[in-house]
Structure formats: C-alpha cells, structure tokens
C-alpha cells in the first residue's frame, strides 16, 4: 500500500515512522467505531462503550486529517 490513508494535521509534530504506526491504530479505532455503532443498535445500555470509542475518535481527530 503506497498511498497514505491518513495525513498528519498541520502543526502536529510526529516522526514519520511514529505517525505511520499511529495511523494504523487510528484505522483500527475507526473500524471499531463503525462496529460499535452497529453493535450498539442491539444493546440496551451501550453508553460506556460508545463514550470510550468517541474519546478515541476525538483524540484521532486532533492528530489527523482523514
């Protein structure tokens, strides 16, 4: 895969190799967010899981343009 899926936001300073690894984590978190949204439709009280995923997504949004 030669094209980068995630671009570090202007002003965020990360070494290229670290940014690449963090981007992999961001991809996994985004996939988890999608899965959680679908799974929570069938749960009675998914709020704690939803909050955890939302916090991770918020942190990811601070670092990357996607």
C-alpha contacts under 8 A as a table, 3 or more apart, distances in Angstrom:
res1	aa1	res2	aa2	distance
1	X	4	X	7.73
4	X	7	X	7.00
5	X	23	X	7.83
5	X	66	X	7.36
6	X	23	X	6.15
6	X	64	X	6.26
6	X	65	X	6.43
6	X	66	X	5.47
7	X	64	X	5.53
7	X	65	X	5.35
7	X	66	X	6.57
8	X	12	X	6.47
8	X	19	X	7.31
8	X	63	X	5.85
8	X	64	X	4.45
8	X	65	X	6.13
9	X	12	X	5.64
9	X	62	X	7.67
9	X	63	X	5.66
9	X	64	X	4.90
9	X	65	X	5.49
12	X	63	X	6.36
14	X	18	X	6.26
14	X	19	X	5.62
15	X	18	X	5.26
15	X	19	X	6.03
16	X	19	X	5.06
16	X	20	X	6.17
17	X	20	X	5.14
17	X	21	X	6.46
18	X	21	X	5.18
18	X	22	X	6.12
19	X	22	X	5.05
19	X	23	X	5.96
20	X	23	X	5.05
20	X	24	X	6.48
21	X	24	X	5.13
21	X	25	X	6.57
22	X	25	X	5.01
22	X	26	X	6.14
23	X	26	X	4.81
23	X	27	X	6.18
24	X	27	X	5.12
24	X	28	X	6.35
25	X	28	X	5.09
25	X	29	X	6.10
26	X	29	X	4.98
26	X	30	X	6.07
26	X	57	X	7.94
26	X	60	X	6.22
27	X	30	X	5.12
27	X	31	X	6.22
28	X	31	X	5.09
28	X	32	X	6.16
29	X	32	X	4.89
29	X	33	X	6.10
29	X	53	X	7.45
29	X	56	X	7.07
29	X	57	X	7.07
30	X	33	X	4.96
30	X	34	X	6.38
30	X	57	X	7.04
31	X	34	X	5.20
31	X	35	X	6.20
32	X	35	X	4.96
32	X	36	X	5.86
32	X	53	X	7.50
33	X	36	X	5.02
33	X	37	X	6.11
33	X	53	X	5.93
33	X	54	X	7.64
33	X	57	X	7.77
34	X	37	X	5.19
34	X	38	X	6.45
35	X	38	X	5.24
35	X	39	X	6.05
36	X	39	X	4.95
36	X	40	X	5.72
36	X	49	X	7.66
36	X	50	X	7.01
36	X	53	X	7.87
37	X	40	X	5.30
37	X	41	X	6.66
37	X	50	X	7.70
38	X	41	X	5.58
38	X	42	X	7.69
39	X	42	X	5.73
39	X	43	X	6.90
40	X	43	X	4.93
40	X	44	X	7.84
40	X	45	X	7.96
40	X	46	X	5.55
40	X	50	X	7.88
43	X	46	X	5.82
45	X	48	X	7.81
46	X	49	X	5.58
46	X	50	X	6.08
47	X	50	X	5.01
47	X	51	X	6.03
48	X	51	X	5.18
48	X	52	X	6.31
49	X	52	X	5.15
49	X	53	X	6.27
50	X	53	X	5.24
50	X	54	X	6.00
51	X	54	X	4.99
51	X	55	X	6.11
52	X	55	X	5.25
52	X	56	X	6.48
53	X	56	X	5.14
53	X	57	X	6.19
54	X	57	X	5.00
54	X	58	X	6.08
55	X	58	X	5.08
55	X	59	X	6.28
56	X	59	X	5.11
56	X	60	X	6.21
57	X	60	X	5.00
57	X	61	X	6.16
58	X	61	X	5.08
58	X	62	X	6.54
59	X	62	X	5.29
59	X	63	X	6.95
60	X	63	X	5.38
60	X	64	X	6.18
61	X	64	X	5.46
61	X	65	X	6.94
